Amino acid sequence: MPRGDHRQRGEISICRPDLRQIRRPWLLRLSVHKMEVFREGLFEVREDGSGHLLTNRCERCGINFFPRRKKCIRCYRSDRLKDAVISRNGKLYTYATVYQGLPAFVTPYMIGYVDFEEEGLRVFAQLTGCTSDELEVGGEMELVFEEMSLREGEGKKVTYKFRPVPRKGRL
């Protein structure tokens, strides 16, 4: 396979990629050799590193879905689902520290649910950029995109995570 052409598995090569074949140019900003998206269809990331979760909303029922669904769970219609963008900030509903996880993951790591009150969504994700002592239920969290914490030899994947929004007066 020519250098820079990893389109079959959704990957790109950072060392001398063929820029005409890059499907996700934002990956060039990340300082890793190879990366692929954890799961297609969950999020979009721009070149500047910002992005959003991919959601949809039933125009008839007003329900938001993440991950996106093919049919509304209330009215069972598919023709009324439209793509929607939700806020990047939510509130921490609950969290836990994982000390014994799947073999591919580096432990310990933190997971939690983040509520998006206006949209009526609760999103499960890994938490980053803090310790459990720094987290507080109800605290403001922001969406970020980072490399997954996987063991050596497991490949490099990018995913969405949440981190606490720094409070004013605190470094």
N, C-alpha and C positions, 0 to 999 in steps of 0.2 A: 504494500500500500504506500503511495507517495506521501512524503512528509507533509503534514498539515491537512491531509484529507482523511478525516475520521467520521464522515457523515453517516455511515451505516449505524454507528452506535450513539450518535448525538454528541460526539466528543470533538474537541479541537486540540491541536498541538500548539503549545506556547513557544517552543523553540523553532523559529523561522517558519511560521505558518503561511500558507498560501492565502493572502488576504481576500482573494476573489471567492474563496470557498467557505469563509467563516460565516456560520449561521447565527452565532451569538457573539458579536464583537465585544460585549461587555466583559466577557471572560478574559480578555487580554489584560484588564486592569488587575486581575488577581494574580498574585505571585506564586503560582504553582505550575508544575509541568503539564499536567492534563487534568481537565475537569469535565464533568457532565452533570446535567441537571438530575437531582434526586428522583423526581417524577414529573414527566411532561404534563402540562396543563394545570399546574397548581399556582404558578406565579410567572410574572414577567419582570425582567430587570433591564433598566436602561444603561447606556454606556457610562453614565456618571455614577452608577452603583445604586441609584434609587430605583424603586419599583413598587409593585402592588400585587396583592393576591388576586387571582382570577376567580370571580364569583359570578353568579347569575341570580336574577330576581324574577319571580312570577308577577307579572303585571296585574293579574286578576286577583291574587290572594295577598300580594305585598310581602311575601316571604323571601328572604335572601338565603342563598345556599353556598356553602364552601365545604368541600370541593363542589364544583359545578355539577348539576344534575341534568339528566335528560328529560325528566318529567317532574312536575310539582308534586310534592307528597300530600298536598291537601286536595287539589282539584284534578290531579292526574293528567293535566294537559301539558303538552310539549310546545305548542304553538305560541304560548304566552310567556315563555322564558326568554329574557333578554340579558345580555352581559351587563355587569354592574361593577363599579369601582367602589371599594370601601376605604375608610380612613386608614392611615398607617399607624394610628395610636389607639390603644385600648386600655382596659383596666385588668390587672391581674385578679383572676377569680380564685385560683388555688395553684399550688405547686408542690413538687416533691423532688428529692435528690435520689437518683438511681445509683446504687453501689454495685449491683450485680445485674448486668444487662446482657444483650445479645453479644456473641463472641466478636463480631466485627467492630463494636463500639468501644471507645476508650472510656473507662469509668473512673471516677464518678462524673455524672453530668446531671443537669436539672431539666425537668420538664414541667409544663404547666398549661393551664387554660387561660386564655385572654378573652375578655368580653368586649364586644363592640356594641355598645348599648343602642346607639341610633339605628344600626342595621339589624339588631336582634340576632347577632351571631356570637358563638363561643368557639374559639379556634384553639386546637391543641398544637403545641410546638415545643421545641427545645428552647431553653432560656440560656442567655449568654451575657458575658460582660459583667458578671456580679457573683457574689457568694450568697448562700442561703440567708446569712445574717443581714444582707443588704436588701433583701426582698421583703415586701410587705403586701399582704392581701389588700386589694383596692388601689394599689399603687399604679401610676401611669407607666405603660410599656409602649415601646415603639418597635416597628417591624424593621428587621435588617436581613441582609442576605450574606451568608458566610459559608465557608467550607464545613462540611460535616466532620465531626471528630471520629475518624475511623482508624483502625489499627493499620500498621504497615502492611503493604501488599493488597489492601482492599480497594485501591483506586482513590480517586479524588472526585468528590461530588459536592455540588453547591445546593443549599437548601434555604428555606426561610426560617428565621428564629426571631425571638423577641428579647429585648434588653430593656432594663429600667431607664426611664427618661431621667436625666440628672436633675435633681432639685436645685432651685436657686439658692445660692449661699453655700453650696456643697461642691467640692471639686470632684 
